C-alpha cells in the first residue's frame, strides 16, 4: 500500500510537470506598453525568422572569403585491372589523374595481367589572382548581409507597430465595454422610473415600452462590446507572440500627447533611418559588386598547386611530390560572360531606379501619418466637447422627465446621444495613439 501511494504521488508530480498539462500562470502584474514591446520582440516568430536569415547571410561572407585561403585536400584511390590491353612488359604504365586538378602522373606496372594499384595524395591549392572575382564576391556578400539586417530591422518595427496597435485596441475595447455597461445601468434606471410613473398613473404604458426597448438595445450592444473586448485580447496575444495570458490587465495610457517633431524633421529622420531605403542602398552595393564579378569572367585566373603522393602496386608505395603554377584563360564560353555583364548592369540600374520609388513612398507615408495625427488630435477636442454637451443634455432630459414636464423620447434620445458620444471619444483617443505609433514607424524609429 505504501508503494502504491508513493507511486501515485510521483505520477501526479510528473504529470503536473509535463508540457501538455495545463499550467495557468495568471499573475497580478499590470502589463505596460514598454513591457509589451519587449515581449513582442522576444517572442514573435517573425523576429526569429529574419534574425536567422541575417545570420545565414553573415555566414555567406565567410564562404566568399574562403577563396583567399589555401585549400588542402586528401585523395585516396584503388584500381584493379589490366593495363594497355593486357601487355605484360615491366615498362607498362597506367595514367592516374589528380582529382584536385593539380596534375597527373604515370604509374609503372609490373605487367603480367590484372593487378592492384593504390594511390594516396595530399593536394594544396592557392588562388593567386582572379582579377577581382573573389573580392567582388566578398563585397556582394557583405552588402547582402547589410540588406538582410535591414529586413530584420524592418520586421522589428512592423512587430512593434502591430503590438502597439493591439495594445491600444485592447484599452479602447475595454473602455467601450465599460461604457456599454454603464449605458445598460442608465436604461435600467429609466425602466424603473417609467414603471413607477405608470403605476401611479403619471405616465402612459408607452413610456414603459419605450424604455424597455432601449434597455434591450443597450444589452445587445453590451454583448457585442464584451465580445469585441475578448477578441481584442486574442489579437494582443497574437501580436505579442503569447500562447497564454499571464497578466492581470494593461496599464491604461489612452492619453493625449503633443506631436514631438515637425513634418520637415520627420521626413529627415525617415530618410536617415527607414530600413527599406537602407536596404536599397545595400542592394546597390551588392549589384555593383555583381558587375565586378561578371567582368572578371573576361580575365584569366592565376593559381598555384602542390602535391605530395604515395602510389604503386605494392606496399610500401613510392613517394613523390609536385609543385607548380597554372593560368586558366577563358577563350570562349558561349557569350555567357557578355550576357552576365549585361544582366548585372541591368539589375544595378533597376535597383537604382527603385530608390526613387522608395523615397516617394516614404514621403507619402510620413506626410499621411503626420496629417492623421493632427486630425486625430483635433478630433479628440471635438469629441470631448460633444461628450460634455451630451452629458449636460442627458442631465437636463432626465431632470425634465422626473419633474413630469419632459417626454420619454427626450430621455432615450439623450441617452443614445451620450452613449454614442462616449464611444466616439474613446475611438478618437485610440486613433490618436495609433497615428502616433504609425508616425514613429514611418520615421524609422529603431527597436
Residue pairs with C-beta under 8 A, 6 or more apart in sequence:
15 21
16 23
24 244
25 244
25 246
26 245
26 246
26 247
26 248
27 246
27 247
27 248
28 248
29 246
29 247
29 248
30 247
30 248
30 249
30 250
30 251
31 39
31 247
31 249
31 250
31 251
32 250
32 251
33 164
33 167
33 251
33 253
36 163
36 164
36 167
36 236
36 240
36 250
37 160
37 163
37 164
37 447
39 163
39 240
39 241
39 242
40 47
40 159
40 160
40 162
40 163
40 239
40 240
40 241
41 47
41 156
41 159
41 160
41 447
42 241
43 240
43 241
43 242
44 159
44 239
44 240
44 241
45 241
46 155
46 158
46 159
47 152
47 155
47 156
47 159
49 155
50 148
50 151
50 152
50 155
51 152
53 148
53 151
53 152
54 145
54 148
54 149
54 151
54 152
56 148
57 141
57 144
57 145
57 147
57 148
57 149
58 145
58 148
60 141
60 144
60 145
61 138
61 141
61 142
61 145
63 141
64 134
64 137
64 138
64 140
64 141
65 138
67 127
67 130
67 134
67 137
68 127
68 134
70 124
70 125
70 126
71 124
71 125
71 126
72 122
72 123
72 124
73 99
73 100
73 122
73 123
73 125
74 120
74 121
74 122
74 123
75 98
75 99
75 100
75 119
75 120
75 121
75 123
76 119
76 120
76 121
77 96
77 118
77 119
77 120
78 116
78 117
78 118
78 119
79 94
79 96
79 116
79 117
80 114
80 115
80 116
80 117
81 114
81 115
82 113
82 114
82 115
83 92
83 93
83 94
83 109
83 111
84 92
84 93
86 113
87 111
88 111
88 112
88 113
89 111
90 108
90 109
90 110
90 111
91 108
91 111
92 108
92 109
92 110
92 111
93 106
93 107
93 108
93 109
94 106
94 107
94 109
94 117
95 104
95 106
95 107
96 104
96 105
96 106
96 107
96 117
96 119
96 311
97 104
98 104
98 105
98 121
98 123
98 307
99 123
100 121
100 123
100 125
100 305
100 307
101 305
102 123
102 125
102 305
102 306
102 307
102 322
102 324
103 305
103 307
103 322
103 324
105 309
105 311
105 320
105 322
107 117
107 119
107 311
107 312
107 313
109 115
109 117
109 313
110 313
115 313
116 313
117 311
117 312
117 313
118 310
118 311
118 312
118 313
118 315
118 317
119 309
119 310
119 311
119 317
120 309
120 310
120 311
120 317
121 307
121 308
121 309
121 310
121 311
122 307
122 308
122 309
123 305
123 306
123 307
124 305
124 306
124 307
125 303
125 304
125 305
126 303
126 304
126 305
127 134
127 301
127 302
127 303
128 302
128 303
128 304
128 325
129 301
129 302
130 296
130 299
130 301
130 302
131 296
131 298
131 299
131 300
131 301
132 292
132 293
132 295
132 296
133 292
133 293
133 296
133 297
133 301
135 292
136 289
136 290
136 292
136 293
136 296
137 289
137 293
139 285
139 286
139 288
139 289
139 292
140 286
140 289
140 290
140 293
142 285
143 282
143 283
143 285
143 286
143 289
144 282
144 286
146 278
146 279
146 282
146 285
147 279
147 282
147 283
147 286
150 275
150 276
150 278
150 279
150 282
151 275
151 279
153 275
153 278
153 446
154 275
154 276
154 279
156 446
156 447
157 275
157 441
157 444
157 445
157 446
157 447
158 441
159 239
160 441
160 447
161 437
161 438
161 440
161 441
162 239
163 236
163 239
163 240
164 433
164 434
164 437
165 239
165 434
165 437
166 232
166 235
166 236
166 238
166 239
166 240
167 236
167 239
167 250
168 254
168 430
168 433
168 434
168 437
169 232
169 235
169 236
169 430
170 229
170 232
170 233
170 235
170 236
170 250
171 250
171 252
171 253
171 254
171 430
172 232
172 254
172 426
172 427
172 429
172 430
173 225
173 228
173 229
173 231
173 232
174 229
174 232
174 250
174 252
175 252
175 254
175 426
176 225
176 228
176 229
176 423
176 426
177 222
177 225
177 226
177 228
177 229
179 225
179 419
179 422
179 423
179 426
180 218
180 221
180 222
180 224
180 225
180 226
180 419
181 222
181 225
183 218
183 221
183 222
183 415
183 419
184 215
184 218
184 219
184 222
186 218
186 415
187 211
187 214
187 215
187 218
187 415
188 215
190 211
190 214
190 215
190 398
190 408
190 411
190 412
190 415
191 208
191 211
191 212
191 215
193 211
193 401
193 402
194 203
194 207
194 208
194 210
194 211
194 408
195 208
195 211
197 203
197 207
198 204
198 205
198 207
198 208
202 404
203 408
206 408
207 408
210 408
210 409
210 412
211 408
211 412
214 412
214 415
214 416
218 419
221 419
233 245
237 243
237 245
253 433
254 426
254 429
254 430
254 433
255 429
256 377
256 380
256 429
256 432
257 436
259 370
259 373
259 374
259 377
259 439
261 269
261 443
263 366
263 367
263 370
266 366
266 369
266 370
266 439
266 442
266 443
267 362
267 363
267 366
267 367
269 443
269 444
270 362
270 363
270 365
270 366
270 442
270 443
270 444
271 277
271 359
271 362
272 444
273 443
273 444
273 445
273 446
274 358
274 362
274 443
274 444
275 444
276 358
276 361
276 362
277 355
277 358
277 359
277 362
280 351
280 354
280 355
280 358
281 355
283 351
284 348
284 351
284 352
284 355
287 344
287 347
287 348
287 351
288 348
290 344
290 347
290 348
291 341
291 344
291 345
291 348
293 344
294 337
294 340
294 341
294 343
294 344
295 341
297 330
297 333
297 336
297 337
297 340
297 341
298 330
298 337
299 330
300 327
300 328
300 329
300 330
301 327
301 328
302 325
302 326
302 327
303 325
303 326
303 327
303 328
304 323
304 324
304 325
304 326
305 322
305 323
305 324
305 325
305 326
306 321
306 322
306 323
306 324
307 321
307 322
307 323
308 319
308 320
308 321
309 319
309 320
309 321
309 322
310 316
310 317
310 318
310 319
310 320
311 317
311 318
311 320
312 318
330 337
362 442
365 442
366 439
366 442
366 443
368 442
369 435
369 438
369 439
369 441
369 442
370 439
370 442
372 431
372 435
372 438
372 439
373 432
373 435
373 436
373 438
373 439
375 435
376 428
376 431
376 432
376 435
377 432
379 428
379 431
379 432
380 425
380 428
380 429
380 432
382 428
383 421
383 424
383 425
383 427
383 428
384 425
386 421
386 424
386 425
387 418
387 421
387 422
387 424
387 425
389 421
390 414
390 417
390 418
390 420
390 421
390 422
391 418
391 421
393 414
393 417
393 418
394 411
394 414
394 415
394 417
394 418
396 414
397 406
397 410
397 411
397 413
397 414
398 411
398 414
399 406
400 406
400 410
401 407
401 408
401 410
401 411
